[in-house]
Structures are given as C-alpha cells and as structure tokens.
Amino acid sequence: MVLLGYNGSGKSSTGNTILGKSAFGCKRSLTSVIREGDVAGRHITVVDTPGRRRNYHTKYTPRLYKDELVLSPSHCPPGPHVFLLVIRVDVSFTEVYRRAVEQHIAYLGADVWDHIIVLFTFGDWLRDTSIELFIESEGEALQWIIDKCGNRYHVFNNKNKDDDNQMTELLEKIEVMVAGNKGCCFERNNQNLQEVKNRRMKVKERANQMRGEVQERNELRHSTSGFEKDYLFGKRLEDAKLNILRSVTECSYGTHAFILVLSVESSFAEEEKSGLEKIMEPLGENVWKHTLVVFAVGDELGDTPIELFIASEGDALQWLIEKCGKKYHVLNNKNWGDGSQVTELLEKIEEMVAENRECLYELDEETLERVQRIVAIPIKRAQSMDDPLYLAEECSPSSGISSAYVSKRSQEGPEERHFMSSSKRSSGVESLGSIPDFD
C-alpha cells in the first residue's frame, strides 16, 4: 500500500498504526520511505511518499517530488493494491486543497482513483460526530474527493494504536475494493515509469559529480588554509530591480557577497529564471562572481542530498548554480541554534571573497548616479578590506526567493565578524536578526 497526503496529515503515524510498530519516524524526506511487516497474517509493504504543504499548486512542486510520486508504485511490485489518501478531520478541507490533491494525484494517472481509499486521521477529534455527518458538513470540496474514490473511506484514531478493530475494518475495505478491481493491483504506464527511472539515473550521476566537485573544493580549502516570487513578474519587477540596487548602495563600504535564497519547498523553473535574470541584469555580469545560493528550509530534504535535489530540478536551477560558480549552501531553519551551519556559510563566503582576490563588488558610476537620483541615498565607495562582515537581506517576510548582500563595516565598529541587526524595514528591505560571533 502507498500512503499519500500533505505534511502533518498523519501519514507516518498511519504507517506505524498499520504495521503495529514505530516503523516511520517524524523526519521529513523528499524521497519515499518503504517499510514491511506482517499484519493479520498478511505480509504488507507500506510506502510513505513525501509530503507537501496542503495548498501547494503543482506549478511550485519540485521535480524530485513529482518523480517520487510516479515511482512510488514501483516500490511494491508488481504494484500496490491500495493507495491511502490521508486527510486530517481537524483541518478544514478547502477547494484550494482539493485542487492541489487532484493535480498531484494526476501524476499517477487517471486509473489510480479506482485504487484509492480516503483515510481520515485524528478520528478522536470527531467525538460523537459520525464521519458521514462530517463529510456532509465539510462541503463540496471533500465530497468531490469521496465521490472520486467511489465513496470509499475509513477513520483512524492514531492515538488508539492498540485497537485492532480499526485495522481489521480497513483491511476488509481494501479486500472489497480489490475484489471490485477483479483482484488486479495498480499498474503504472511502463513508458512513463521508464522515462522517470532514466531521468533519475542521470540525476544521480549528476548529483554524484556535483558532490565530488564540492568535496574537491573543500579539500583544497582545508589544505591551503528576498523579494517574493511575485516580484519576478509584471509591474513589481521594476520595484524589485530598484530595491536590489538600493540595497547595494546601502553597503557603505562595498559588497563582498550576494546571497540568493531559494526554498527547497518550491520549484525553480524557466519562469523564475527569466525573472531573476531581469532583476540581476542592472548589476552587471560581474555580480555572479560574488553570488552564492543558499537553500532554505533544508529540513524538508531529510536525508536527500542537496545535489540530488539540484540535479532533479532541471535546466533552470542547474543554470543558476553554474552561473554562481557552483557556490551553494543549505540552511536548516528549524535548527537555528546550530552555529556550525552559519560558520560553514561564512567560510564559503570568505572562500569566494578570496577567489575574487578580495575585490569588492561595486556598481558602475552611471548606475550609481541614477540610483542616487531616484532614491536619494548617500553613497560611499568601498574603502577597506579589514572590516568585519555584515549581511542584510532584500526580501519580504513571506518570500520564496530573496537576495542578500554581505558587506564590511567601517573601522570604527568592533573587529569581530557578525551579521548586521536592524529594525529598519522599508519598501521590501529588511535586515537579518543578530547571530552570535564564531571563532
């Protein structure tokens, strides 16, 4: 059986309830997790597919996730007998979520609906309310899903794992569905499956090559020593360009690095590439030598190497990584107390600065004068390389893509290295919070 559902729906807990043991952990992953066990005299394979945010359109879904959906049936050959679509009863099922479910399930093909049972989790929340009354009260969105699945559904109370009856009843419903399918398991289109497998093989080869290049660079180093996605399109594009230019002028003593922040939760396609090129264009081609990509929300990767994610996303993201000289870093935003990941980022920035012969990034005189006329910001040229690093961010609090810049502070400031802290926020410009110093 294959578990489908968004992050936090209770998929992993459901897998544990089915197998009667703690087989699935809470750690997130962009790849499927497969576990096996004996249940009621049957040997069962359970595939826990990666979760997504409940309202995510497939437009923003990473290619790695899409491919995992396509590959998930192949983890239980000759094919799964049932797909369990896991939905929480304590969270409203909206039309936005219904569309997201429909779009993602479409990657498995139209026939998959004949093999799906909706499994409602957190059943204890219902108390004395029947599941039928709940479905009716939720409205058309949830009713559409139930109808699409042939009116097949079941309720789990994941807190009551010792209740064998709920598992027995689920198995009975699965058997009825399998009988209705004439005993046939789900079979994926072999051509599409082979295409994904071939792509995944090439992706892994590319990912291994990238890891080798990064390792080689690390060994050499040790031995020798935001704007939102909406800003990429339409009228807001010009505002984004101006904000980026203004950010650079606010680096009073020059810019050492631009930090381009992407989220691993969202795809980076040709559309984003085109918008990003337009935003970076006023900074000139030289800016890419000073740019490093930081992948945020790294905890969503789980055990998936960032190189596999990059390689699977396609030409647009690989173009960006190549454009930045293959300089990238991953941050686990949930583990913000881990100073080592910030230290590693600063080391990569310092390595990039060294490769640029410690030259600061500067705008040409014509662009400087134009920006100064528009925003009326006093501009100082770069002066010293002996000042500590500062980092400020150009983004919106809800940004999916943002940029940052690293600069030096004047010699009047303290000598230690740290990030700039400021409460200033204007026209999409904000500063990162203070982070402790590191030796």
C-alpha positions as CSV (number, residue, x, y, z in Angstrom):
1,M,0.0,0.0,0.0
2,V,1.1,3.6,-0.7
3,L,0.4,6.5,1.6
4,L,-0.5,9.9,0.1
5,G,-1.0,13.2,1.9
6,Y,0.3,16.5,2.9
7,N,2.8,17.3,5.6
8,G,1.3,16.9,9.0
9,S,-1.7,14.8,7.8
10,G,-0.6,11.8,9.9
11,K,0.8,9.7,7.1
12,S,3.8,8.4,9.1
13,S,1.6,7.7,12.2
14,T,-0.8,5.9,10.0
15,G,2.0,3.7,8.7
16,N,3.0,2.9,12.3
17,T,-0.5,2.1,13.2
18,I,-0.9,-0.2,10.2
19,L,2.4,-2.1,10.9
20,G,1.8,-2.1,14.7
21,K,5.3,-0.7,15.4
22,S,7.3,2.5,15.1
23,A,8.5,1.9,11.6
24,F,8.3,5.5,10.3
25,G,9.9,8.5,12.0
26,C,8.9,12.1,12.0
27,K,11.8,13.2,9.9
28,R,10.8,14.7,6.6
29,S,12.2,13.5,3.3
30,L,11.9,14.2,-0.4
31,T,12.1,10.5,-1.2
32,S,9.7,7.7,-0.3
33,V,10.3,5.6,2.8
34,I,9.5,1.9,2.5
35,R,8.8,-0.4,5.4
36,E,7.4,-4.0,5.6
37,G,5.7,-6.1,8.3
38,D,3.2,-8.9,9.0
39,V,-0.3,-7.8,9.7
40,A,-3.3,-10.1,10.4
41,G,-1.4,-13.0,8.7
42,R,-0.5,-10.9,5.7
43,H,2.9,-9.6,4.7
44,I,2.4,-5.9,3.9
45,T,4.7,-3.3,2.2
46,V,3.9,0.3,3.2
47,V,5.3,3.2,1.1
48,D,5.3,6.6,2.7
49,T,5.5,9.2,0.0
50,P,7.0,12.7,0.6
51,G,4.5,15.2,1.9
52,R,3.8,18.7,0.6
53,R,2.2,21.8,2.0
54,R,-1.6,21.2,1.8
55,N,-2.3,24.1,-0.6
56,Y,0.7,23.8,-2.9
57,H,0.0,24.0,-6.7
58,T,2.0,21.6,-8.8
59,K,3.5,24.6,-10.5
60,Y,5.6,25.1,-7.4
61,T,6.3,21.4,-6.7
62,P,9.9,20.3,-7.1
63,R,10.6,17.8,-9.9
64,L,12.1,15.4,-7.3
65,Y,8.8,15.2,-5.5
66,K,6.8,14.7,-8.8
67,D,9.1,11.9,-9.8
68,E,8.8,10.2,-6.4
69,L,5.0,10.1,-6.9
70,V,5.5,8.4,-10.2
71,L,8.0,5.9,-8.8
72,S,6.1,5.1,-5.6
73,P,4.0,2.2,-7.0
74,S,7.2,0.5,-8.2
75,H,8.3,0.1,-4.6
76,C,5.7,-2.7,-4.1
77,P,6.0,-4.9,-7.1
78,P,4.0,-5.9,-9.1
79,G,2.1,-2.9,-7.9
80,P,0.1,-1.6,-4.9
81,H,-3.3,-2.9,-4.2
82,V,-4.4,0.3,-2.5
83,F,-3.4,4.0,-2.1
84,L,-4.5,5.6,1.2
85,L,-5.1,9.3,0.8
86,V,-4.6,10.5,4.3
87,I,-6.7,13.6,5.4
88,R,-7.0,15.1,8.9
89,V,-10.5,15.6,10.2
90,D,-9.5,18.5,12.4
91,V,-8.4,20.7,9.5
92,S,-10.9,22.2,7.0
93,F,-10.7,20.7,3.5
94,T,-10.9,23.6,1.2
95,E,-11.3,23.9,-2.6
96,V,-7.6,25.1,-2.8
97,Y,-6.5,21.8,-1.2
98,R,-8.9,19.8,-3.3
99,R,-7.2,21.2,-6.5
100,A,-3.8,20.5,-5.1
101,V,-4.7,16.9,-4.3
102,E,-6.2,16.4,-7.8
103,Q,-3.2,17.9,-9.5
104,H,-0.6,15.8,-7.7
105,I,-2.5,12.6,-8.0
106,A,-2.8,13.2,-11.7
107,Y,0.9,12.2,-11.9
108,L,-0.2,8.6,-11.1
109,G,-2.7,8.5,-14.0
110,A,-6.5,8.6,-14.1
111,D,-6.9,4.9,-13.2
112,V,-5.4,5.4,-9.8
113,W,-8.7,6.7,-8.4
114,D,-10.1,3.1,-8.7
115,H,-7.4,2.1,-6.1
116,I,-7.8,5.0,-3.6
117,I,-9.4,4.9,-0.1
118,V,-9.6,8.1,1.9
119,L,-8.2,7.6,5.4
120,F,-9.3,10.2,7.9
121,T,-6.8,10.6,10.7
122,F,-7.2,12.2,14.2
123,G,-10.6,10.5,14.4
124,D,-10.7,11.2,18.2
125,W,-11.4,14.8,17.3
126,L,-14.8,13.8,15.9
127,R,-16.0,12.5,19.3
128,D,-19.7,11.6,18.9
129,T,-20.0,13.1,15.4
130,S,-20.3,10.4,12.7
131,I,-17.8,10.6,9.8
132,E,-20.7,10.8,7.3
133,L,-22.1,13.9,9.0
134,F,-18.5,15.4,9.0
135,I,-18.1,14.7,5.3
136,E,-21.5,16.3,4.5
137,S,-20.7,19.4,6.7
138,E,-17.4,20.0,5.0
139,G,-18.9,20.9,1.7
140,E,-18.4,20.2,-2.0
141,A,-14.6,20.0,-2.0
142,L,-14.3,17.0,0.3
143,Q,-17.5,15.4,-1.1
144,W,-15.9,15.6,-4.6
145,I,-12.9,13.6,-3.3
146,I,-15.1,11.0,-1.7
147,D,-17.1,10.6,-4.9
148,K,-14.0,10.4,-7.0
149,C,-12.8,7.5,-4.7
150,G,-16.0,5.6,-5.2
151,N,-17.3,6.6,-1.7
152,R,-14.5,4.6,0.0
153,Y,-13.3,6.0,3.3
154,H,-12.2,4.9,6.7
155,V,-11.4,6.6,10.1
156,F,-8.2,6.1,12.2
157,N,-7.6,7.1,15.7
158,N,-3.9,7.2,15.7
159,K,-3.8,7.7,19.5
160,N,-5.5,4.3,20.0
161,K,-2.9,2.1,18.3
162,D,-3.9,-0.9,20.3
163,D,-7.4,-1.0,18.8
164,D,-7.1,-3.9,16.3
165,N,-10.6,-3.4,15.1
166,Q,-9.8,-0.3,13.1
167,M,-7.1,-2.1,11.3
168,T,-9.2,-5.1,10.7
169,E,-12.0,-3.0,9.3
170,L,-9.5,-1.2,7.0
171,L,-8.2,-4.5,5.6
172,E,-11.8,-5.6,4.9
173,K,-12.5,-2.5,3.0
174,I,-9.3,-2.9,1.0
175,E,-10.3,-6.5,0.1
176,V,-13.7,-5.3,-1.1
177,M,-12.1,-2.7,-3.3
178,V,-9.5,-5.2,-4.7
179,A,-12.4,-7.6,-5.5
180,G,-14.1,-4.8,-7.3
181,N,-11.0,-4.3,-9.3
182,K,-11.1,-8.1,-10.2
183,G,-8.1,-8.8,-8.0
184,C,-5.8,-6.5,-10.0
185,C,-3.2,-4.3,-8.4
186,F,-2.5,-0.8,-9.8
187,E,-0.2,-0.8,-12.8
188,R,1.7,2.2,-13.9
189,N,2.3,3.1,-17.5
190,N,5.6,1.4,-18.2
191,Q,6.8,4.0,-20.7
192,N,6.2,6.9,-18.3
193,L,7.8,4.9,-15.4
194,Q,10.9,4.1,-17.5
195,E,11.2,7.7,-18.5
196,V,11.3,8.8,-14.9
197,K,13.7,6.0,-14.0
198,N,16.1,7.0,-16.8
199,R,15.9,10.7,-15.7
200,R,16.5,9.7,-12.1
201,M,19.6,7.7,-13.1
202,K,21.0,10.7,-14.9
203,V,20.1,12.9,-12.0
204,K,22.0,10.7,-9.5
205,E,25.0,10.6,-11.8
206,R,25.0,14.4,-12.0
207,A,24.4,14.7,-8.2
208,N,27.4,12.4,-7.5
209,Q,29.5,14.5,-9.9
210,M,28.5,17.7,-8.0
211,R,29.3,16.2,-4.6
212,G,32.7,15.2,-5.9
213,E,33.4,18.7,-7.1
214,V,32.3,20.2,-3.8
215,Q,34.4,17.7,-1.8
216,E,37.4,18.5,-4.1
217,R,36.9,22.2,-3.4
218,N,36.6,21.7,0.4
219,E,39.8,19.6,0.5
220,L,41.6,22.3,-1.4
221,R,40.4,25.0,1.0
222,H,41.5,22.9,4.1
223,S,44.8,22.1,2.6
224,T,45.7,25.6,1.6
225,S,44.5,27.4,4.6
226,G,14.3,38.5,-0.8
227,F,11.8,39.5,-2.9
228,E,8.8,37.2,-3.3
229,K,8.2,35.1,-6.4
230,D,5.6,37.6,-7.3
231,Y,8.4,40.2,-7.7
232,L,9.7,38.2,-10.7
233,F,6.7,39.0,-12.9
234,G,4.7,42.0,-14.0
235,K,4.8,45.6,-12.6
236,R,6.6,44.5,-9.4
237,L,9.6,43.6,-11.4
238,E,10.8,47.2,-11.7
239,D,10.3,47.7,-8.0
240,A,12.4,44.6,-7.3
241,K,15.2,45.9,-9.5
242,L,15.2,49.3,-7.7
243,N,15.2,47.7,-4.3
244,I,18.2,45.5,-5.2
245,L,20.1,48.5,-6.5
246,R,19.3,50.5,-3.4
247,S,20.4,47.6,-1.2
248,V,23.8,47.6,-2.9
249,T,24.2,51.4,-2.3
250,E,23.4,50.8,1.4
251,C,26.5,48.7,1.7
252,S,28.5,51.8,2.5
253,Y,32.0,50.2,2.3
254,G,31.3,47.8,-0.6
255,T,29.6,44.4,-1.1
256,H,31.5,41.2,-0.7
257,A,28.7,38.7,-1.5
258,F,25.2,38.4,-2.7
259,I,23.2,35.6,-1.0
260,L,20.5,34.4,-3.3
261,V,18.0,32.5,-1.0
262,L,15.8,29.7,-2.5
263,S,13.4,27.4,-0.7
264,V,13.7,23.6,-1.3
265,E,9.9,23.6,-0.8
266,S,9.4,25.3,-4.2
267,S,10.5,24.7,-7.7
268,F,12.8,27.0,-9.7
269,A,11.6,26.8,-13.3
270,E,12.3,28.8,-16.5
271,E,9.7,31.4,-15.4
272,E,11.7,32.1,-12.2
273,K,15.0,32.0,-14.1
274,S,13.8,34.6,-16.6
275,G,12.6,37.0,-13.9
276,L,15.7,36.6,-11.9
277,E,17.9,37.4,-14.9
278,K,15.9,40.6,-15.4
279,I,16.3,41.6,-11.7
280,M,20.1,40.9,-11.7
281,E,20.7,42.5,-15.1
282,P,21.3,46.1,-13.8
283,L,24.0,44.7,-11.5
284,G,26.1,43.5,-14.5
285,E,27.6,40.2,-15.4
286,N,30.3,40.6,-12.7
287,V,27.7,40.2,-9.9
288,W,27.6,36.5,-10.4
289,K,31.2,36.1,-9.3
290,H,30.0,37.5,-5.9
291,T,26.8,35.4,-5.6
292,L,26.2,32.3,-3.5
293,V,22.9,30.4,-3.5
294,V,21.5,29.4,-0.1
295,F,18.8,26.8,0.1
296,A,16.5,27.5,3.0
297,V,14.1,25.1,4.8
298,G,16.8,22.4,4.4
299,D,15.0,20.2,7.0
300,E,12.5,19.4,4.2
301,L,15.2,17.5,2.4
302,G,15.5,14.9,5.1
303,D,18.3,12.5,4.1
304,T,18.1,13.7,0.4
305,P,21.4,15.2,-0.7
306,I,21.1,18.8,-2.0
307,E,22.9,17.7,-5.1
308,L,20.2,15.2,-5.9
309,F,17.6,18.0,-5.5
310,I,19.5,20.4,-7.8
311,A,20.1,17.7,-10.4
312,S,16.5,16.7,-10.4
313,E,15.0,20.2,-10.8
314,G,16.2,20.6,-14.4
315,D,18.0,23.1,-16.5
316,A,16.8,26.3,-14.8
317,L,18.2,25.6,-11.4
318,Q,21.3,24.0,-12.8
319,W,21.9,27.1,-14.9
320,L,21.7,29.2,-11.7
321,I,24.2,27.0,-9.9
322,E,26.6,27.1,-12.8
323,K,26.1,30.9,-13.1
324,C,27.2,31.3,-9.5
325,G,30.3,29.1,-10.0
326,K,28.7,26.1,-8.2
327,K,28.6,28.0,-4.9
328,Y,25.7,26.9,-2.7
329,H,24.8,26.1,0.9
330,V,21.9,24.6,2.8
331,L,20.4,26.0,6.0
332,N,18.1,24.1,8.3
333,N,15.8,27.0,9.5
334,K,14.3,24.9,12.3
335,N,17.7,24.2,13.8
336,W,18.6,27.9,14.0
337,G,20.6,27.3,17.2
338,D,23.2,25.2,15.2
339,G,26.0,27.7,14.8
340,S,28.1,25.3,12.7
341,Q,25.9,25.8,9.6
342,V,26.3,29.6,9.8
343,T,30.1,29.1,10.3
344,E,30.2,27.0,7.2
345,L,28.3,29.6,5.3
346,L,30.7,32.3,6.4
347,E,33.6,30.1,5.4
348,K,32.2,29.7,1.9
349,I,31.7,33.5,1.7
350,E,35.3,34.1,2.7
351,E,36.5,31.5,0.2
352,M,34.5,33.3,-2.6
353,V,36.0,36.6,-1.5
354,A,39.5,35.1,-1.7
355,E,38.7,33.8,-5.2
356,N,37.7,37.3,-6.2
357,R,41.1,38.5,-4.9
358,E,39.3,40.3,-2.1
359,C,37.8,42.8,-4.6
360,L,34.5,44.3,-3.5
361,Y,31.5,44.4,-5.9
362,E,30.8,47.9,-7.0
363,L,28.2,49.5,-9.3
364,D,29.4,51.4,-12.3
365,E,29.4,55.2,-11.9
366,E,26.4,55.7,-14.3
367,T,24.2,53.2,-12.4
368,L,25.3,54.7,-9.0
369,E,24.2,58.2,-10.1
370,R,20.9,57.0,-11.4
371,V,20.0,55.2,-8.2
372,Q,21.1,58.1,-6.1
373,R,18.9,60.4,-8.0
374,I,15.9,58.1,-7.6
375,V,16.2,57.1,-4.0
376,A,18.3,59.9,-2.7
377,I,20.6,57.7,-0.7
378,P,24.1,58.9,0.2
379,I,26.6,56.6,-1.4
380,K,30.1,55.8,-0.2
381,R,32.6,53.8,-2.2
382,A,34.5,50.8,-0.8
383,Q,37.4,51.7,1.4
384,S,38.8,48.9,3.5
385,M,39.1,45.1,3.4
386,D,39.9,45.0,7.1
387,D,36.4,45.4,8.5
388,P,34.0,42.7,9.7
389,L,31.4,41.1,7.5
390,Y,27.8,42.3,7.6
391,L,24.8,40.7,5.9
392,A,21.4,42.3,5.0
393,E,18.5,40.9,3.2
394,E,16.3,42.1,0.3
395,C,13.0,40.3,0.7
396,S,9.5,40.1,2.1
397,P,8.7,38.1,5.3
398,S,6.9,35.6,3.2
399,S,9.4,35.4,0.3
400,G,10.1,32.2,-1.5
401,I,13.1,33.8,-3.3
402,S,15.2,36.5,-1.7
403,S,18.6,38.0,-2.1
404,A,21.1,39.3,0.5
405,Y,24.4,41.1,0.4
406,V,27.4,40.9,2.6
407,S,29.5,43.9,3.3
408,K,32.2,45.3,5.5
409,R,31.6,47.7,8.3
410,S,33.7,50.8,8.9
411,Q,36.8,50.6,11.0
412,E,35.0,52.4,13.8
413,G,33.0,49.3,14.6
414,P,34.1,46.2,16.5
415,E,36.6,43.9,15.0
416,E,34.8,40.6,15.3
417,R,32.7,39.1,12.5
418,H,29.0,39.2,12.8
419,F,25.7,39.9,11.0
420,M,24.1,43.3,10.9
421,S,21.0,43.7,13.1
422,S,18.4,46.4,12.3
423,S,14.8,47.1,12.9
424,K,14.5,49.1,9.6
425,R,12.0,47.8,7.1
426,S,11.0,49.9,4.1
427,S,9.9,49.0,0.6
428,G,10.7,45.4,1.0
429,V,14.2,45.9,2.6
430,E,14.8,44.3,5.9
431,S,17.8,43.1,7.9
432,L,18.5,39.7,9.3
433,G,18.5,39.2,13.1
434,S,21.7,39.2,15.0
435,I,23.6,36.0,15.1
436,P,26.4,35.2,17.6
437,D,30.0,35.6,16.7
438,F,32.1,32.5,15.8
439,D,35.8,31.9,16.1
